[in-house]
Every structure is written in structure tokens, then in C-alpha cells.
Amino acid sequence: MKVVKRSTFLILLMLLSIGTIANGQTIKATTAATESPGQSAAAVPAAQIVTQIPTPIEATQKFKASSEELLRLQQDAVNDSKKKTELLQQLYAEGLIARIELDESEQALATAEAKLQETRNQIIGSDKLIGEIKKAEELEKLQGAQRVLVKSTLQSRTSFGLSPTATILRSNGTGSWSLANLASVQQFFTANFGRALPTSAVGQSATHDRLGYDHRNAVDVALHPDSMEGRALISYLQTAGIPFLAFRAAVPGVATGPHIHIGSPSHRIA
């Protein structure tokens, strides 16, 4: 693990070096091309200076390719060193050479093998770094999509006339609702957030019995209405015409804390 981390560190240093070198070389080349005989480098407009720095993945792939070429050369060196050491071992066994000659050859072989292994670790580190960069790019895309979703949700909430400050938000919906429709809501939430809808009560619960409300055809979701996931859920419910109540805070005798109530408002149990 330490070797892989060290290799990754070396790769990162290499990326910085490539960026610096590429930047300097490109600026120099561009400046030379745009200067007139009597024009100094300082007079070249900044807009004419074009940099061509490889992406992190491109730079890492280039480093990996050079490491693989080095690996082939090092493997040849190890093979030659092994043959030499085997020959010296035979000569030493026959008493034809001194022990020090064999020791030096064995040490040279060990050094060559260590360099070979280090290059292998650098290649492994390159693959790991490329994978991490790709994951980071995918995460950035996902976060960007979620930011767009939140913006869209905020716009949707405004268009539906929901108050930005009220403790309780209510929408009567335009369609019918029953617990049988819960599966579509769960599917929407899982598809967008990669986890199950965090329901705290499906149908009647002990809490609703204690509060004295008929909750048999409703669902409570443990999300704050102003959270990213809460806003997205509210937007979906509005679009689907599903009635709901959203509580931003606890309401004595009505709600124990922030949550989203899916379904028509619960009535008092007679």
C-alpha cells in the first residue's frame, strides 16, 4: 500500500511538471510566432497566448506508456543480470572466481529487480489514478445534475405558489392518491438519489394513534422540505398531482418534526 501511494505521489508530481513544461513551451512558441522583428515578448497580447496542457487522464496515460516501455528495458536488464549471476555461481562453485565477484553480481541483480518492481507499482498507480479521476469526473457530473434539479425544483415551487417561509406547505393535488401509488414515488426517489425513500410512517402508526389522527391512507417521509431531496420530492408530487403537506418544523399536536406528509390531510379520529 505504501508503494502504491508513493507511486501515485510521483505521478501527481509528474502531472504538475508536464503542465508547467507544456505551459512554458507553448507560450514561448506562440510568442515567437506572433512577434514582429521589433516587437518584444512583453508586447504580445495575452489573448494570443494559447496553452495546450494535457488533461490529467491524458498525462497519466502518457506516463503509464513511458513506464511500460521502461518496464520492458528493465525486464531485459534483469534477465541479463540473472544469466550473469547464474554463470558466476557456477564459476564460484568450481573455485574459479572470488566470492566478492558473485556478491557484486547478486547485489546488482537485486537492485535491478527492485527497480523493475518499482516501475510495475508505478503502472499500477497510474491505473488507480485514472480510475480515481474518472470517478471524480462522474461525481462532478452527478453533483451538477443535482444542482440543476434543485434549481428546477425551486422554480417549480415558485410556479406552484408555495410560500418560501411558511411553516406548513400544502397542495391539494389534482389526482387521486392511495397507498398503492407509493411505489411510483419510491421509484422516482431511488432513481434520482440512489437510495430508498426514507419513510417514517406508512399508514397508521403509534404516533398518529397518540396524536389522534387517521393516517391510514397517508405516508410520512423523513425529509426536510427545504433539503435538496425534499425539494425534489415536492416538485415530483406537484407534477404528479399528488396531495401533500410539508412541515418545516414541529407543530404541537400535529407534527413531531420536519417531514413531508404524502396524501390528503389526516382527519381527527372520532
ZIQUICOR-V932918 format. One line per field, one symbol per residue. phi: phi as a letter, one per 30 degrees, with the letter a starting at -180 (. if undefined). A space follows every 10 residues. Layout:
# ZIQUICOR-V932918
phi = ???
This chain:
# ZIQUICOR-V932918
phi = .ddddddddd dddddddddd dddddddddd dddcddeccd ddddeddddc cbcddedddd dddddddddd eddddddddd dddddddddd ddddicbddd dddddddddd ddddddddde dddddddddd dddddddddd dddddddddd dddddddddd idddbddbcb bdicbdbadd ddeddddedd dcbibddddc acidbddddd dicdcdcbbc cdbdecdedd dddddddddd icdabbcdad beibbdldac cckdedcddd
